[in-house]
Amino acid sequence: MAEIINLRQARKKAARSEKEKQAEQNRLTFGRTKAEKTLTRALNEKAEKALDQGKLERPDSPRK
């Protein structure tokens, strides 16, 4: 014989489970510490600065 369940409670339990899965995914995607964000920002700025230093600037000369 099948177990009798309350459908309202079963729906709420399923919804909570789905929200928890979404929360876990969001923690993996967006969850970075302030130190990690600062480090990434510093590395990006350093790489951009190194790239800018390697650029050659040409004097403006009219093309013929």
C-alpha positions as a LaTeX table, in Angstrom:
\begin{tabular}{lrrr}
\hline
Residue & $x$ (\AA) & $y$ (\AA) & $z$ (\AA) \\
\hline
Met1 & 0.00 & 0.00 & 0.00 \\
Ala2 & 1.31 & 3.47 & $-0.90$ \\
Glu3 & 2.25 & 6.00 & 1.73 \\
Ile4 & $-0.16$ & 8.91 & 2.09 \\
Ile5 & 1.48 & 12.30 & 1.68 \\
Asn6 & 0.32 & 15.87 & 1.94 \\
Leu7 & 0.62 & 17.37 & $-1.57$ \\
Arg8 & 1.03 & 20.93 & $-0.27$ \\
Gln9 & 4.00 & 19.89 & 1.87 \\
Ala10 & 5.47 & 17.86 & $-0.99$ \\
Arg11 & 5.27 & 20.86 & $-3.35$ \\
Lys12 & 6.90 & 23.13 & $-0.76$ \\
Lys13 & 9.66 & 20.59 & $-0.17$ \\
Ala14 & 10.31 & 20.33 & $-3.92$ \\
Ala15 & 10.36 & 24.14 & $-4.26$ \\
Arg16 & 12.82 & 24.47 & $-1.36$ \\
Ser17 & 15.03 & 21.83 & $-2.92$ \\
Glu18 & 15.01 & 23.66 & $-6.27$ \\
Lys19 & 15.81 & 26.99 & $-4.60$ \\
Glu20 & 18.71 & 25.38 & $-2.73$ \\
Lys21 & 20.12 & 24.02 & $-6.01$ \\
Gln22 & 19.88 & 27.51 & $-7.55$ \\
Ala23 & 21.51 & 29.06 & $-4.48$ \\
Glu24 & 24.40 & 26.61 & $-4.69$ \\
Gln25 & 24.91 & 27.45 & $-8.37$ \\
Asn26 & 24.86 & 31.18 & $-7.55$ \\
Arg27 & 27.42 & 30.68 & $-4.79$ \\
Leu28 & 29.73 & 28.98 & $-7.28$ \\
Thr29 & 29.17 & 31.63 & $-9.94$ \\
Phe30 & 29.16 & 34.85 & $-7.95$ \\
Gly31 & 30.58 & 33.94 & $-4.56$ \\
Arg32 & 34.04 & 35.43 & $-4.41$ \\
Thr33 & 35.69 & 36.98 & $-1.42$ \\
Lys34 & 36.74 & 40.62 & $-1.37$ \\
Ala35 & 40.39 & 39.53 & $-1.45$ \\
Glu36 & 39.81 & 37.48 & $-4.60$ \\
Lys37 & 38.04 & 40.39 & $-6.30$ \\
Thr38 & 40.86 & 42.77 & $-5.33$ \\
Leu39 & 43.51 & 40.36 & $-6.60$ \\
Thr40 & 41.72 & 39.90 & $-9.92$ \\
Arg41 & 41.30 & 43.65 & $-10.33$ \\
Ala42 & 45.01 & 44.24 & $-9.56$ \\
Leu43 & 46.13 & 41.56 & $-12.02$ \\
Asn44 & 43.89 & 43.00 & $-14.74$ \\
Glu45 & 45.24 & 46.52 & $-14.17$ \\
Lys46 & 48.82 & 45.24 & $-14.25$ \\
Ala47 & 48.21 & 43.38 & $-17.52$ \\
Glu48 & 46.53 & 46.44 & $-19.05$ \\
Lys49 & 49.43 & 48.67 & $-17.98$ \\
Ala50 & 51.97 & 46.26 & $-19.48$ \\
Leu51 & 50.01 & 46.17 & $-22.72$ \\
Asp52 & 49.83 & 49.96 & $-22.89$ \\
Gln53 & 53.59 & 50.25 & $-22.31$ \\
Gly54 & 54.24 & 48.13 & $-25.38$ \\
Lys55 & 52.23 & 50.33 & $-27.73$ \\
Leu56 & 54.08 & 52.38 & $-30.31$ \\
Glu57 & 52.89 & 55.93 & $-30.73$ \\
Arg58 & 53.29 & 57.40 & $-34.17$ \\
Pro59 & 53.39 & 61.11 & $-34.84$ \\
Asp60 & 50.38 & 62.36 & $-36.72$ \\
Ser61 & 51.47 & 62.63 & $-40.32$ \\
Pro62 & 49.18 & 63.26 & $-43.24$ \\
Arg63 & 48.79 & 60.34 & $-45.58$ \\
Lys64 & 49.49 & 60.76 & $-49.24$ \\
\hline
\end{tabular}
